[in-house]
Amino acid sequence: MTSSVLIQGGTVVNADRACRADVWCVGGQIAAVGTGLDVPAGTTRLDASGQYVLPGGIDPHTHMQLPFMGTVTMDDFFSGTAAALAGGTTTIIDFVIPNPQQPLMEAYQTWRGWAEKAASDHSFHVAITWWDETVKRDMGTLVQQEGVNSFKHFMAYKNAIMCDDETLVNSFKRCLELGAMPTVHAENGELVFLLQQEMKNLGVLGPEGHPLSRPPAVEGEAAQRAIAIANVLNVPIYVVHVSCEEAASAIARARAAGQRVYGEVLAGHLVVDDSVYRHPGFATAAAHVMSPPFREKTHQEALWRGLQSGSLHTTATDHCTFCAEQKAAGRFDFSKIPNGTGGVEERLMVLWDAGVNTGRFTPSEFVAITSANAAKLFNLYPRKGCVAVGADADLVLWDPAATRTLSVKTQHSLGDFNIFEGRTVTGAPSHTLSQGKLVYANGDLRAERGAGRYLKRPAFTGTAGQGSHFESLARKAQLAMPTAVAR
């Protein structure tokens, strides 16, 4: 029997407007939005009085079941997506990260297999960690057959998965040909490697060495370099986990000049600062080690301004959970601490409390940065990211008066640390629907292993086949050449 759910009495909030309306969901999709809806007997009814009805959150940056630095994250695709559902996030975009020289399609199939247990809908970015003609070919297969329209480039992690400029140029050019979006982890890996060695030579071996070896200038330089390469090739670019004013400013300048550059901010970078690395206990300091690191508080305001002004567009978590035992691998060498923190469950609550409750965002702007913008940038809209007829019935009933104290003791993630520990927030999900099914209700998590679907994301129109600036300049040069005089 086809499931039917009617959400009554709430205020529907989309990125462009909010209005009082009921929402009727049938068979996993939204069938009607309005008042006085006539629904059949047997329909499940949810009372949303005093609450907002939001499109499910989209986290465009997670790492579930990630093999990294000799270990594997605590959260797999089931536990991680279940935690996401508890926090109102109904879709994640994770990352396929091939080893150097590993065929892209082989890595992609491995990740698809791991994700079969996911409780929520999911999609993948695929990382380019090396380059030859087979990589170029596989990128075409991924875009045209598998629905992958974004490729990740790590500008950090020297001697592992770092891209050099030659790989960036080749891959960006291929993205342009295919109508795909290149994304970058912007840190200058050569500088990071050098600074890590210098810190250790000075006897700085603890977690405090992590931010010292990755200063804001290292991120700002890489962001500017990636943006410049994208500009020359005339391809859009998406910069992940922007953490500092230098990188945010580079994006804002490029956008002001008309370049298509998009920026992502992590919830953690907006509210956690670098004082955590000076905690006297190794376990607590190491638990915060991620890249880019948490910054001085002055950078937080630059990130908030970027989101408010529209030069930064999405919010994510980089959810990548390692336990204390795993982090202890770097007890005597900070560069060996596995990089990663959690947050996929807490993101919406932290952003509502620090963003909407402070007046930085309206509820509609909140929807834009937590769902709609990601759906649009990665070609999932309007299937995802809006409450509208025909969209997937991925919905959150949001209680603006609910209070929660965030803690490792109550989280659903399998990680053993919470970077928002002890933070009390106002505004939280009371119910989450995924594919029209109630998967979270007032603290009762009903996530189903394997219920999530893989989402194909078609290539972008209007980008494939565009010429580079080189070709544009060549045409201008030809037009400027004087006509030959016949002799």
SVG drawing of the C-alpha trace seen along z (x, -y; Angstrom):
<svg xmlns="http://www.w3.org/2000/svg" viewBox="-11 -46 76 50">
<polyline fill="none" stroke="black" stroke-width="0.4" points="0.0,0.0 1.4,-3.4 2.3,-5.5 0.4,-8.8 1.4,-11.4 -0.2,-14.8 1.7,-17.5 -0.7,-20.0 -0.6,-23.4 3.0,-24.3 4.8,-27.1 6.5,-25.9 9.9,-27.5 11.7,-27.5 14.7,-29.5 12.6,-32.1 9.6,-32.4 7.7,-31.1 3.9,-30.6 1.4,-28.8 0.5,-25.5 -0.1,-21.8 2.1,-19.3 0.7,-16.0 3.2,-13.2 2.3,-10.2 4.7,-7.4 7.8,-9.2 7.0,-12.5 5.2,-15.7 1.8,-15.5 0.3,-18.8 1.2,-21.9 -1.7,-24.2 -4.6,-24.6 -7.7,-22.6 -6.2,-19.6 -8.6,-16.7 -6.7,-13.5 -7.9,-9.9 -8.8,-8.0 -5.9,-6.2 -3.5,-9.0 -1.0,-9.5 -1.3,-13.0 1.4,-15.0 0.7,-18.1 3.2,-20.8 1.5,-23.6 4.0,-26.2 6.7,-24.6 8.4,-25.1 8.3,-22.6 11.7,-22.6 13.3,-20.7 15.6,-18.0 19.2,-19.2 21.8,-18.4 25.4,-17.9 27.6,-18.2 30.8,-17.1 31.0,-13.9 33.5,-11.0 31.7,-7.8 33.8,-4.6 36.8,-6.5 40.2,-4.7 42.7,-7.4 46.1,-7.6 46.2,-3.9 42.8,-3.5 39.1,-3.7 36.5,-6.2 34.2,-5.0 31.0,-5.9 30.1,-3.7 27.4,-4.6 24.6,-3.3 25.6,-4.9 26.7,-8.1 23.5,-8.6 21.3,-7.5 23.0,-10.3 22.3,-12.7 18.6,-11.8 18.4,-12.4 19.6,-16.0 17.3,-16.7 19.8,-16.0 18.3,-13.7 21.0,-13.7 24.7,-13.5 27.3,-13.8 30.3,-11.7 33.7,-11.3 35.3,-8.5 39.0,-8.8 41.1,-6.5 44.6,-5.6 47.3,-7.0 47.4,-4.9 44.1,-3.2 41.5,-3.2 38.7,-5.6 36.0,-3.1 37.4,-0.5 37.4,-3.0 33.9,-4.2 32.5,-0.7 34.1,-0.1 32.4,-3.1 29.1,-2.3 29.3,1.1 30.0,-0.4 27.1,-2.8 24.5,-0.1 23.9,-0.1 23.1,-3.9 19.9,-4.9 19.5,-8.2 19.8,-9.2 23.4,-9.8 25.7,-10.8 29.4,-11.0 32.1,-13.4 35.1,-11.5 38.6,-12.6 41.3,-13.0 44.5,-11.8 46.6,-11.2 46.5,-11.7 46.8,-9.8 44.5,-9.0 42.6,-6.3 41.7,-8.9 40.4,-11.2 38.4,-8.3 36.9,-7.2 35.9,-10.8 33.7,-10.6 32.2,-7.3 31.4,-8.7 29.7,-11.8 27.9,-10.2 26.8,-6.9 27.0,-7.1 25.7,-10.6 28.8,-12.0 29.1,-15.7 31.8,-16.9 35.4,-16.0 37.5,-16.7 41.1,-17.8 43.3,-17.7 45.9,-20.5 47.3,-19.1 48.6,-15.8 52.0,-15.6 53.3,-12.1 49.7,-10.8 46.7,-12.1 47.9,-15.7 47.4,-17.0 50.1,-19.0 49.3,-21.9 49.6,-19.7 46.9,-17.4 44.7,-20.3 45.0,-21.8 44.3,-18.5 41.4,-17.6 39.8,-21.1 40.0,-21.1 38.3,-17.7 35.6,-18.9 34.9,-21.8 34.5,-19.3 32.1,-17.1 30.0,-19.8 31.2,-18.8 32.2,-21.0 35.8,-20.8 36.1,-21.2 39.2,-21.8 40.6,-21.3 42.7,-24.5 45.9,-24.2 49.4,-24.5 50.7,-21.0 54.3,-21.9 54.2,-24.6 52.3,-22.4 54.9,-19.7 57.8,-22.1 56.1,-23.8 55.4,-20.4 59.1,-19.5 60.0,-22.9 57.6,-22.5 59.0,-19.1 62.6,-20.3 61.6,-23.0 60.3,-20.3 56.6,-21.1 55.2,-17.6 51.7,-17.9 48.4,-18.9 49.3,-22.6 51.7,-22.0 48.8,-21.2 47.4,-24.8 50.9,-26.2 51.8,-24.1 48.7,-25.1 48.3,-28.9 45.7,-30.9 48.1,-32.1 48.6,-28.5 44.9,-28.1 44.6,-31.6 47.4,-30.9 45.9,-27.6 42.4,-29.0 43.7,-31.9 45.8,-29.5 42.9,-27.2 40.6,-30.1 43.2,-31.5 43.5,-28.2 39.8,-27.9 39.6,-31.4 42.1,-30.8 40.2,-27.6 36.8,-29.3 35.4,-26.5 33.3,-27.0 35.0,-26.0 33.7,-25.1 36.1,-25.6 35.3,-23.2 35.6,-24.0 36.7,-27.6 38.0,-28.4 39.8,-31.7 39.4,-35.3 42.2,-35.0 40.3,-32.2 36.9,-33.9 38.3,-37.1 39.8,-35.4 36.4,-33.9 34.6,-37.3 37.1,-39.1 36.7,-36.5 33.0,-36.7 33.0,-40.5 35.0,-40.2 32.3,-37.9 33.9,-34.5 31.8,-31.5 33.3,-30.6 31.4,-28.9 32.4,-28.5 31.5,-26.0 31.8,-26.6 31.8,-24.0 29.5,-24.5 32.5,-23.8 34.6,-26.6 31.8,-29.1 31.7,-28.4 34.9,-26.6 38.2,-28.4 41.9,-27.4 42.1,-27.5 41.0,-23.9 44.5,-22.9 46.0,-24.3 43.9,-22.1 46.1,-20.5 44.7,-17.0 46.1,-15.3 42.9,-13.5 40.8,-16.6 43.2,-18.6 43.8,-15.7 40.0,-15.2 39.8,-18.6 42.6,-17.9 41.1,-18.4 42.3,-20.2 42.0,-23.1 42.3,-23.6 40.0,-25.6 41.1,-29.3 41.4,-32.3 38.0,-33.8 38.6,-36.8 38.1,-34.5 34.7,-33.3 33.1,-36.7 34.6,-36.7 32.9,-33.4 29.5,-34.6 29.8,-37.7 30.5,-35.5 27.4,-33.5 25.3,-36.6 26.6,-38.4 26.3,-35.5 30.0,-35.0 29.9,-31.8 27.0,-29.4 26.8,-26.2 27.3,-24.7 28.7,-21.2 30.5,-19.2 33.3,-17.2 32.0,-14.5 34.9,-12.1 35.0,-10.5 38.1,-8.9 38.1,-7.7 40.7,-8.5 42.6,-5.3 42.9,-6.1 44.0,-9.7 46.6,-8.4 48.7,-7.3 50.0,-10.9 50.7,-11.2 54.3,-12.0 53.9,-13.4 51.0,-15.7 51.3,-15.0 50.3,-11.4 47.0,-12.3 44.2,-11.2 42.4,-14.3 38.7,-14.5 35.8,-15.6 32.0,-14.9 29.0,-17.1 26.5,-15.6 23.8,-15.4 24.5,-18.8 24.9,-21.0 21.4,-22.3 20.9,-22.9 24.2,-24.8 23.5,-27.0 19.9,-27.8 21.0,-28.7 24.1,-30.7 22.5,-32.0 18.8,-32.5 18.5,-33.1 21.1,-35.9 19.4,-37.6 22.2,-36.7 19.8,-34.7 16.1,-34.5 14.5,-31.0 14.5,-31.2 18.2,-32.1 18.8,-29.2 17.2,-26.8 19.3,-28.2 22.6,-27.6 21.7,-24.2 19.8,-22.6 18.7,-24.6 22.1,-26.0 23.8,-22.6 20.9,-21.1 21.3,-23.7 25.1,-23.7 25.2,-19.9 22.2,-19.5 19.7,-17.9 17.2,-20.7 14.2,-20.7 14.1,-17.0 15.9,-18.0 16.2,-21.3 12.6,-22.6 9.1,-21.9 7.2,-21.7 4.9,-19.4 7.0,-16.6 10.0,-17.0 11.1,-14.1 9.3,-14.0 12.5,-14.6 11.2,-17.0 12.0,-18.3 9.5,-19.5 11.5,-22.1 10.6,-23.3 12.1,-26.7 11.5,-26.6 13.1,-23.2 16.3,-23.2 19.1,-20.6 22.4,-20.3 24.8,-18.7 26.9,-16.0 28.7,-12.8 26.4,-11.1 23.3,-11.7 24.7,-11.8 23.9,-9.0 27.3,-9.0 29.7,-6.2 32.5,-8.7 33.6,-9.2 33.9,-12.9 31.6,-15.9 33.2,-19.2 30.1,-21.0 30.1,-19.3 28.0,-21.1 26.7,-23.7 23.0,-24.4 21.0,-25.3 17.5,-26.5 15.8,-25.2 15.8,-21.5 14.0,-18.9 11.0,-17.1 10.4,-14.9 12.4,-13.9 10.9,-12.3 13.0,-10.5 11.2,-9.4 7.9,-10.1 8.7,-7.8 9.0,-8.9 12.6,-8.2 12.9,-10.3 10.1,-11.3 10.7,-13.2 13.9,-11.4 13.0,-8.0 15.4,-7.2 13.9,-4.8 16.6,-4.7 16.6,-1.6 19.8,0.0 19.9,-0.1 16.8,-2.4 18.9,-5.1 19.1,-5.5 22.1,-6.5 21.4,-9.8 22.6,-10.4 23.4,-14.0 23.4,-14.9 26.1,-17.0 25.6,-20.8 24.3,-22.4 26.0,-25.6 29.5,-24.5 30.4,-21.5 32.2,-22.6 32.9,-26.2 36.1,-27.6 39.0,-28.6 40.3,-32.1 43.2,-31.0 40.9,-30.4 39.1,-33.7 42.4,-35.5 43.5,-33.7 40.3,-34.8 40.9,-38.4 44.4,-38.2 43.3,-37.0 40.8,-39.8 43.4,-42.3 45.9,-41.0 46.3,-43.4 45.1,-42.2 48.0,-41.0 48.8,-43.5 48.9,-41.8 52.1,-42.3"/>
</svg>
